[in-house]
């Protein structure tokens, strides 16, 4: 696995962790969880698609 791929996976993991932390916040602040998880999933699927090609 290339260094670039590892950096991208680390960034995706970071977004996932941010989502998890936001889920622990009170209701108005926890609304941002959707954006963090959406971004993490989108970036992961793009990376997976590039690896499969």
N, C-alpha and C positions, 0 to 999 in steps of 0.2 A: 504494500500500500504506500502510495507516495506521501510526502510530507504535506503537500497541499490538501490531499484528501483527509489526512489526519487533522489538520487545522480546521477544515470545514466541519468534520464530525465533532470536534471540540466545541465549535461555535454553536452547532445544533444542540449539543448537550447543554450548553450554557442557557440557551433559550428555553429548553425544557425545564431546567432547574428554576429559572425565573418564573415560569408558569406555576410551578409547584409552590414557590414562595408566595406568589400572589394569591394562590388559592387559600392560603392560611390567613389572609387579611380580612378585615370586616367587609361587609357587603358592598358599599360603593366602590371600594378600592379593588375588590376581587373581580370586577368586571373586565379588567385588562387581561385576565387569564386566557380568554378566547384568542386574543391577538397573539400572545406569546406561543400558545400551542399551535395555532394556525401557521405561524411563521416557521416553527420547528418542523412541523409535518411537511410543509411545502418544500423547504430546503432539503429535507431528507429524501423526499421523493425525486427531486431534481438530481441529487447526487446519485441515488440508486439507479435512475434512468441512464445517467451518463456512464455508470460503471457497467451496465448491461449492454450498452451499445458497442 
